[in-house]
Structures are given as C-alpha cells and as structure tokens.
Amino acid sequence: MSMFTAVNPKLKKGESFGYMSFGIHFAPHTLSGYQVCASASEGCKTACLYTSGHGKFTRTQEARIAKTKRFFETREMFLANLVTDILAAIRKAGREGFLPAFRLNLTSDVRWETVPVMGYKNIMEMFPQVQFYDYTKHANRKNIPSNYHLTFSRSESNDTKVQEMFFDGFNVAIVFDTKKGAPLPATYMGREVIDGDEHDLRFLDKKGVWVGLRGKGEAKKGTHNGFVVLTHNKGN
C-alpha cells in the first residue's frame, strides 16, 4: 500500500497548474505516541485538520497512527518504501502529463531535511530534480535543500517569530475566519495577503506575502485562542 494519501482535494487543485502532488498523513503531535509536531501551539492542536474529510473515520485514523509508528520504529523499511512510492509517483505524474511534487507533512512537522535516506543526507538530495514543499511552525529551519520549499505557519503564540521569518525570506501562512467563497482580506498588518486556498503549491507563490487560508474543520468552530484571526468579512 502506498505511503501517500489516496484522496486530498487541496492537492488535487495543483493539477490545474501542471503539478500532480502527493502527500503523507501522519497522526499529528503525539497521537501515535511519538511527537511529530514539536512546535505546535495549543490553538494549532485543537484546530488541526486531522479529523477533516476522510480523517473523521476511525479506520483512517488508525492507519495514520500505524504509519507514524512505522516511521519511528522501522525507519529503514519505511524510507525504502517511501523511495519506491516516490519513484512510482514520478512515473504516474509523467504518464499523465504532470510534474510531480511532494508534501510529506500534511498533518505533521517532521524536519525531513535531517532524515538520512540510503546514504543521502535526505530525500531531497536523493531526488534533486523533484520539488518538495511543506508548511512548518519550526522557526529554525533555515538551511534547507533548494528543492524543498517551506512556508512558515503563524499561530496564536509565535507572532514574535513571524517578522523574523519574513525577513529571512519565508512566506507566512495565516488562518482567517473568512467563510468559504468569501474574499480574504487584501492585506494584513500592512502586508499583502494571497489566497492560499486556490491551490497547495506554495513554491509557486510570490515572496514576502501572507498565505491566507480559510478555517476548515475544527477551525471553523472558533478562534482557538487566537489561532484563527477574526475579520469583519463573514461572507455567506
């Protein structure tokens, strides 16, 4: 069975831009008994997308927990399977006329640049012509492979890091309470906001912007201590 999630509407949107994206769902923070979101805030934990979509099903959650355990407990075998799946995904994307892209942290924040794979420093070094990307709340991920794009994620407790990350060349994702179909704020704190829900291909974004996201799943039910930013535009 492939490591990659079978259905993800956000990843699917990338096909309109010429990319076929593949991603991994781990069980977030410590649900598996292992920590995969060390910098997650309390608001992030309660607003997590883990139980959205297929994630609401017990069977799906159990499979993600098992996958996370394999990553920690049988690392060599896990990575061998990941390499096999990446090769298969590259072939699949090529057959269908797309460029492949990989997001290995759909519901986790693993520092993949620090994970050696079969004699390589990391999976990005093993596949230098392939685009990898993720969101992260770790503010110390600054020496990363050129084919690994990271977008920093703002939470209710890391505002002091946001400006540092902008200064270091990162874009910053921010969750608003804007309803589906309604426009996001044009600017926030004097900086342009782009619509991050149009697609998931963050490596295509211009630099120096907020990546605005509408609250989904649990994030639609409150501010989660300020993790979700309130706006005056409530939409429909």
For each residue, the residues with C-beta under 8 A, 3 or more apart:
1:
2: 6 85 88
3: 24 67 78 81 82 85
4: 22 23 24 85 89
5: 8 11 23 24 25 106
6: 2
7: 53 54
8: 5 11 12 21 23 53 106
9: 12 13 53
10: 13 197 199 200
11: 5 8 14 21 22 23 103 200
12: 8 9 15 21
13: 9 10 16 17 198 199 200
14: 11 17 18 19 20 21 101 199 200 201
15: 12 18 19 20 98
16: 13 199
17: 13 14 199 201 204
18: 14 15 98 99
19: 14 15 93 98 99 100 101 131 201
20: 14 15 89 92 93 96 98 99 100 101
21: 8 11 12 14 100 101 102 103 200 201
22: 4 11 85 86 89 100 101 102 103
23: 4 5 8 11 102 103 104 105 106
24: 3 4 5 67 103 104 105 106 108
25: 5 55 64 67 106 107 108
26: 32 36 64 67 68 71 105 106 107 108 110
27: 31 32 36 50 61 64 65 67 68 107
28: 31 36 37 40 45 48 50 107 108
29: 35 36 37 40 45 48
30: 33 34 35 36
31: 27 28 50 61 65 68
32: 26 27 36 64 65 68 69 72
33: 30 69
34: 30 68 69 71 72
35: 29 30 38
36: 26 27 28 29 30 32 68 108 109 110
37: 28 29 40 44 45 108 109 137
38: 35 109 138
39: 109 136 137 138 139 158
40: 28 29 37 44 45 109 137 155
41: 44 45 137 155 156 157 158 225 227
42: 45 46 156 157 224 225
43: 46 47 155 156 157 223 224 225 226 227 228
44: 37 40 41 47 48 137 153 155 224 227
45: 28 29 37 40 41 42 48
46: 42 43 218 224 225 227
47: 43 44 175 215 217 218 219 224 227 228
48: 28 29 44 45 51 107 217 218
49: 52 55 107 216 217 218 219
50: 27 28 31 55 61 64 107
51: 48 55 56 61 217 218
52: 49 55 56 216 217 218
53: 7 8 9 56
54: 7 57 60
55: 25 49 50 51 52 60 61 64 107
56: 51 52 53 60
57: 54 60 61
58: 61 62
59: 62 63
60: 54 55 56 57 63 64
61: 27 31 50 51 55 57 58 64 65
62: 58 59 65 66
63: 59 60 66 67
64: 25 26 27 32 50 55 60 61 67 68 107
65: 27 31 32 61 62 68 69
66: 62 63 69 70
67: 3 24 25 26 27 63 64 70 71
68: 26 27 31 32 34 36 64 65 71 72 108
69: 32 33 34 65 66 72 73
70: 66 67 73 74 77 78
71: 26 34 67 68 75 78 110
72: 32 34 68 69 75
73: 69 70
74: 70 77 78
75: 71 72 78 79
76: 79 80
77: 70 74 80 81
78: 3 70 71 74 75 81 82
79: 75 76 82 83 115 117 118 123
80: 76 77 83 84 118
81: 3 77 78 84 85
82: 3 78 79 85 86 117 123
83: 79 80 86 87 117 118 123 126
84: 80 81 87 88
85: 2 3 4 22 81 82 88 89
86: 22 82 83 89 90 100 102 123 127 130
87: 83 84 90 91
88: 2 84 85 91 92
89: 4 20 22 85 86 92 93 100 102
90: 86 87 93 94 100 127 130
91: 87 88 94 95
92: 20 88 89 95 96 100
93: 19 20 89 90 96 98 99 100
94: 90 91 97 98 100
95: 91 92
96: 20 92 93
97: 94
98: 15 18 19 20 93 94
99: 18 19 20 93 131
100: 19 20 21 22 86 89 90 92 93 94 130 131
101: 14 19 20 21 22 130 131 132 133 201 203
102: 21 22 23 86 89 130 131 132 133
103: 11 21 22 23 24 106 132 133 134 200
104: 23 24 110 112 123 132 134
105: 23 24 26 108 109 110 112 134 135 136
106: 5 8 23 24 25 26 103
107: 25 26 27 28 48 49 50 55 64
108: 24 25 26 28 36 37 68 105
109: 36 37 38 39 40 105 134 135 136 137 138
110: 26 36 71 104 105 115
111: 114 115 138 141
112: 104 105 115 122 123 124 132 134 148
113: 121 122 124 141 143 144 145 148
114: 111 122
115: 79 110 111 112 122 123
116: 119 120 121 122
117: 79 82 83 120 122 123 125 126
118: 79 80 83 126
119: 116
120: 116 117 123 125 126
121: 113 116 125
122: 112 113 114 115 116 117 125 126 145
123: 79 82 83 86 104 112 115 117 120 126 127 132
124: 112 113 127 128 130 132 144 145 147 148
125: 117 120 121 122 128 145
126: 83 117 118 120 122 123
127: 86 90 123 124 130 132 147
128: 124 125 145 147
129: 147
130: 86 90 100 101 102 124 127 147
131: 19 99 100 101 102 147 149 203
132: 101 102 103 104 112 123 124 127 145 147 148 149
133: 101 102 103 148 149 150 151 201 202 203
134: 103 104 105 109 112 148 149 150 151
135: 105 109 150 151 152 153 173 202
136: 39 105 109 141 150 151 152 153
137: 37 39 40 41 44 109 152 153 155 158
138: 38 39 109 111 141
139: 39 152 158 161 164 165
140:
141: 111 113 136 138 144 150
142: 168
143: 113
144: 113 124 141 148 150
145: 113 122 124 125 128 132 148
146:
147: 124 127 128 129 130 131 132
148: 112 113 124 132 133 134 144 145
149: 131 132 133 134 202 203
150: 133 134 135 136 141 144 170
151: 133 134 135 136 170 171 172 173 202 205 211
152: 135 136 137 139 161 162 165 170 171 172 173
153: 44 135 136 137 172 173
154: 158 159 162 172 173 174 175
155: 40 41 43 44 137 158 227
156: 41 42 43 224 225 226 227
157: 41 42 43
158: 39 41 137 139 154 155 161 162
159: 154 162
160: 163 164
161: 139 152 158 164 165
162: 152 154 158 159 165 166 172
163: 160 166 167
164: 139 160 161 167 168
165: 139 152 161 162 168 170 172
166: 162 163 169 170 171 172 191 208
167: 163 164
168: 142 164 165
169: 166 207
170: 150 151 152 165 166
171: 151 152 166 202 205 207 208 209 210 211
172: 151 152 153 154 162 165 166 210 211
173: 135 151 152 153 154 196 210 211 212 213
174: 154 188 193 210 211 212 213 229
175: 47 154 213 214 215 219 227 228 229
176: 184 185 212 213 214 215 228 229 230 231
177: 214 215 220 223 228 229 230 231 234
178: 182 183 184 185 212 214 215 231 233 234 235
179: 182 214 234 235 236
180: 214 235
181: 235 236
182: 178 179 214 233 234 235 236
183: 178 186 233 235
184: 176 178 193 195 212 214 231 233
185: 176 178 188 193 212 231 233
186: 183 192 193
187: 190 191 192 193
188: 174 185 191 193 210 212 229
189:
190: 187
191: 166 187 188 208 209 210
192: 186 187 208 209 210
193: 174 184 185 186 187 188 209 210 211 212
194: 205 206 209 210 211 212
195: 184 198 212
196: 173 200 202 205 211 212 213
197: 10 212 213 214
198: 13 195
199: 10 13 14 16 17 204
200: 10 11 13 14 21 103 196
201: 14 17 19 21 101 133 204 205
202: 133 135 149 151 171 196 205 211
203: 101 131 133 149
204: 17 199 201
205: 151 171 194 196 201 202 209 211
206: 194 209
207: 169 171
208: 166 171 191 192
209: 171 191 192 193 194 205 206
210: 171 172 173 174 188 191 192 193 194
211: 151 171 172 173 174 193 194 196 202 205
212: 173 174 176 178 184 185 188 193 194 195 196 197
213: 173 174 175 176 196 197 216
214: 175 176 177 178 179 180 182 184 197
215: 47 175 176 177 178 219 220 228
216: 49 52 213 219 220
217: 47 48 49 51 52 220
218: 46 47 48 49 51 52 221 224
219: 47 49 175 215 216 224 227 228
220: 177 215 216 217
221: 218
222: 228
223: 43 177 226 227 228 229 230
224: 42 43 44 46 47 156 218 219 227 228
225: 41 42 43 46 156
226: 43 156 223 229
227: 41 43 44 46 47 155 156 175 219 223 224
228: 43 47 175 176 177 215 219 222 223 224
229: 174 175 176 177 188 223 226
230: 176 177 223
231: 176 177 178 184 185 234
232:
233: 178 182 183 184 185
234: 177 178 179 182 231
235: 178 179 180 181 182 183
236: 179 181 182
